[in-house]
C-alpha cells in the first residue's frame, strides 16, 4: 500500500483547507484509512478515520464538527475538509491506512503511512 498526501499550506484562523491522500493498493476495499497529525514537540495524534466504503467515520473530539473526512472510491482518494481552522490545528498531517478491521485510533494499528503535509494556521 502506498499513500501520497497533499494539500497542506498556510491558512488564517477561520479559513478552510482540504487535504488529499491518494492510495495505491491491491485490495483497496479492505483498507481503513485515517488522518493523524503531529504538532511540533508533541506526539502524533489521531484526527479522523473512514472505511473504504465511506459508511463509517469517526473523529477526534478536537475536530468534530469542523473537519469532514470522505472517500472517493473512483479515485482511490481520501479527503479531509478542514473548516474553521484554529491555531492549534497547526501540525504536520499524515494519512495512514490499515488492512482489516475498523475501530482503531492508535498509530500502532496503522501499518502504512504517507509523507506528511504541513498545515500552518496563523491568527
BALOBA-1460 file (C-alpha; in Angstrom, 3 decimals):
// residues 123
<rec num="1" residu="x" x="0.000" y="0.000" z="0.000"/>
<rec num="2" residu="x" x="1.336" y="3.385" z="-0.964"/>
<rec num="3" residu="x" x="-0.111" y="6.665" z="0.215"/>
<rec num="4" residu="x" x="0.502" y="10.137" z="-1.166"/>
<rec num="5" residu="x" x="-0.732" y="13.124" z="0.825"/>
<rec num="6" residu="x" x="-1.119" y="16.644" z="-0.485"/>
<rec num="7" residu="x" x="-2.947" y="19.897" z="0.140"/>
<rec num="8" residu="x" x="-1.302" y="21.473" z="3.151"/>
<rec num="9" residu="x" x="-0.343" y="25.095" z="3.337"/>
<rec num="10" residu="x" x="-0.748" y="28.347" z="5.171"/>
<rec num="11" residu="x" x="-4.167" y="29.497" z="6.360"/>
<rec num="12" residu="x" x="-5.593" y="32.062" z="8.686"/>
<rec num="13" residu="x" x="-7.778" y="31.237" z="11.648"/>
<rec num="14" residu="x" x="-11.305" y="30.618" z="10.448"/>
<rec num="15" residu="x" x="-10.213" y="29.578" z="6.962"/>
<rec num="16" residu="x" x="-10.702" y="26.220" z="5.265"/>
<rec num="17" residu="x" x="-8.249" y="23.794" z="3.679"/>
<rec num="18" residu="x" x="-8.665" y="20.394" z="2.055"/>
<rec num="19" residu="x" x="-6.120" y="17.626" z="2.320"/>
<rec num="20" residu="x" x="-5.991" y="14.692" z="-0.082"/>
<rec num="21" residu="x" x="-4.476" y="11.238" z="0.232"/>
<rec num="22" residu="x" x="-4.208" y="9.045" z="-2.855"/>
<rec num="23" residu="x" x="-3.963" y="5.330" z="-2.129"/>
<rec num="24" residu="x" x="-2.464" y="2.576" z="-4.212"/>
<rec num="25" residu="x" x="-3.347" y="-0.922" z="-3.062"/>
<rec num="26" residu="x" x="-4.116" y="-4.374" z="-4.464"/>
<rec num="27" residu="x" x="-7.258" y="-4.743" z="-2.385"/>
<rec num="28" residu="x" x="-8.400" y="-1.229" z="-1.559"/>
<rec num="29" residu="x" x="-11.771" y="-2.450" z="-0.351"/>
<rec num="30" residu="x" x="-10.054" y="-3.858" z="2.735"/>
<rec num="31" residu="x" x="-8.493" y="-0.553" z="3.697"/>
<rec num="32" residu="x" x="-9.393" y="1.565" z="6.659"/>
<rec num="33" residu="x" x="-7.846" y="4.986" z="6.243"/>
<rec num="34" residu="x" x="-7.156" y="7.767" z="8.682"/>
<rec num="35" residu="x" x="-5.592" y="11.142" z="9.266"/>
<rec num="36" residu="x" x="-3.187" y="11.814" z="12.093"/>
<rec num="37" residu="x" x="-1.324" y="14.973" z="12.948"/>
<rec num="38" residu="x" x="1.794" y="15.895" z="14.823"/>
<rec num="39" residu="x" x="2.442" y="19.341" z="16.187"/>
<rec num="40" residu="x" x="5.969" y="20.457" z="16.931"/>
<rec num="41" residu="x" x="7.225" y="18.815" z="20.114"/>
<rec num="42" residu="x" x="4.131" y="16.677" z="20.552"/>
<rec num="43" residu="x" x="3.186" y="13.087" z="19.855"/>
<rec num="44" residu="x" x="1.310" y="12.106" z="16.742"/>
<rec num="45" residu="x" x="-2.418" y="12.139" z="17.414"/>
<rec num="46" residu="x" x="-5.497" y="10.709" z="15.740"/>
<rec num="47" residu="x" x="-7.712" y="13.108" z="13.792"/>
<rec num="48" residu="x" x="-10.275" y="11.058" z="11.862"/>
<rec num="49" residu="x" x="-10.777" y="7.724" z="10.145"/>
<rec num="50" residu="x" x="-13.015" y="6.252" z="7.444"/>
<rec num="51" residu="x" x="-13.622" y="2.824" z="5.994"/>
<rec num="52" residu="x" x="-13.243" y="2.254" z="2.279"/>
<rec num="53" residu="x" x="-16.937" y="2.324" z="1.540"/>
<rec num="54" residu="x" x="-17.265" y="5.601" z="3.392"/>
<rec num="55" residu="x" x="-20.085" y="4.241" z="5.501"/>
<rec num="56" residu="x" x="-18.270" y="4.576" z="8.811"/>
<rec num="57" residu="x" x="-16.401" y="7.633" z="10.058"/>
<rec num="58" residu="x" x="-15.002" y="8.646" z="13.434"/>
<rec num="59" residu="x" x="-13.470" y="11.893" z="14.649"/>
<rec num="60" residu="x" x="-11.342" y="13.132" z="17.480"/>
<rec num="61" residu="x" x="-13.298" y="15.423" z="19.783"/>
<rec num="62" residu="x" x="-10.948" y="18.293" z="18.971"/>
<rec num="63" residu="x" x="-12.032" y="18.383" z="15.316"/>
<rec num="64" residu="x" x="-15.597" y="17.099" z="15.482"/>
<rec num="65" residu="x" x="-17.959" y="19.496" z="13.745"/>
<rec num="66" residu="x" x="-15.131" y="21.317" z="11.956"/>
<rec num="67" residu="x" x="-13.419" y="18.586" z="9.916"/>
<rec num="68" residu="x" x="-15.027" y="16.172" z="7.489"/>
<rec num="69" residu="x" x="-13.373" y="13.005" z="6.227"/>
<rec num="70" residu="x" x="-14.557" y="11.467" z="2.976"/>
<rec num="71" residu="x" x="-13.633" y="8.872" z="0.379"/>
<rec num="72" residu="x" x="-13.777" y="8.954" z="-3.392"/>
<rec num="73" residu="x" x="-13.534" y="5.283" z="-4.321"/>
<rec num="74" residu="x" x="-13.383" y="6.014" z="-8.026"/>
<rec num="75" residu="x" x="-10.197" y="7.999" z="-7.464"/>
<rec num="76" residu="x" x="-8.870" y="5.864" z="-4.588"/>
<rec num="77" residu="x" x="-8.519" y="9.094" z="-2.680"/>
<rec num="78" residu="x" x="-9.375" y="10.138" z="0.851"/>
<rec num="79" residu="x" x="-10.019" y="13.759" z="1.765"/>
<rec num="80" residu="x" x="-10.002" y="15.829" z="4.911"/>
<rec num="81" residu="x" x="-12.019" y="19.017" z="4.608"/>
<rec num="82" residu="x" x="-10.908" y="21.309" z="7.400"/>
<rec num="83" residu="x" x="-13.102" y="24.286" z="8.244"/>
<rec num="84" residu="x" x="-12.984" y="26.987" z="10.892"/>
<rec num="85" residu="x" x="-9.287" y="26.320" z="11.356"/>
<rec num="86" residu="x" x="-7.672" y="27.248" z="14.648"/>
<rec num="87" residu="x" x="-4.054" y="27.942" z="15.508"/>
<rec num="88" residu="x" x="-3.990" y="24.696" z="17.467"/>
<rec num="89" residu="x" x="-4.635" y="22.819" z="14.208"/>
<rec num="90" residu="x" x="-1.116" y="23.716" z="13.105"/>
<rec num="91" residu="x" x="0.719" y="20.439" z="12.562"/>
<rec num="92" residu="x" x="2.126" y="18.040" z="10.032"/>
<rec num="93" residu="x" x="-0.780" y="15.928" z="8.850"/>
<rec num="94" residu="x" x="-0.234" y="12.293" z="7.883"/>
<rec num="95" residu="x" x="-2.542" y="9.914" z="6.107"/>
<rec num="96" residu="x" x="-2.424" y="6.318" z="7.224"/>
<rec num="97" residu="x" x="-4.035" y="3.009" z="6.368"/>
<rec num="98" residu="x" x="-4.530" y="-0.450" z="7.742"/>
<rec num="99" residu="x" x="-5.860" y="-3.615" z="6.149"/>
<rec num="100" residu="x" x="-8.648" y="-5.269" z="8.035"/>
<rec num="101" residu="x" x="-10.973" y="-4.257" z="10.801"/>
<rec num="102" residu="x" x="-12.082" y="-0.769" z="11.691"/>
<rec num="103" residu="x" x="-12.212" y="0.833" z="15.116"/>
<rec num="104" residu="x" x="-8.652" y="1.879" z="15.894"/>
<rec num="105" residu="x" x="-7.240" y="5.287" z="16.711"/>
<rec num="106" residu="x" x="-3.721" y="4.419" z="17.794"/>
<rec num="107" residu="x" x="-0.799" y="4.830" z="15.427"/>
<rec num="108" residu="x" x="0.397" y="1.314" z="16.231"/>
<rec num="109" residu="x" x="-2.549" y="-0.239" z="14.400"/>
<rec num="110" residu="x" x="-1.867" y="1.553" z="11.125"/>
<rec num="111" residu="x" x="0.776" y="-0.143" z="9.025"/>
<rec num="112" residu="x" x="1.024" y="2.223" z="6.099"/>
<rec num="113" residu="x" x="1.869" y="5.901" z="6.158"/>
<rec num="114" residu="x" x="2.115" y="8.669" z="3.649"/>
<rec num="115" residu="x" x="4.544" y="11.515" z="3.842"/>
<rec num="116" residu="x" x="3.335" y="14.405" z="5.945"/>
<rec num="117" residu="x" x="1.887" y="17.642" z="4.695"/>
<rec num="118" residu="x" x="2.287" y="20.780" z="6.774"/>
<rec num="119" residu="x" x="-0.697" y="22.866" z="7.791"/>
<rec num="120" residu="x" x="0.081" y="26.196" z="9.412"/>
<rec num="121" residu="x" x="-2.732" y="28.323" z="10.825"/>
<rec num="122" residu="x" x="-1.989" y="31.904" z="11.769"/>
<rec num="123" residu="x" x="-4.094" y="34.234" z="13.877"/>
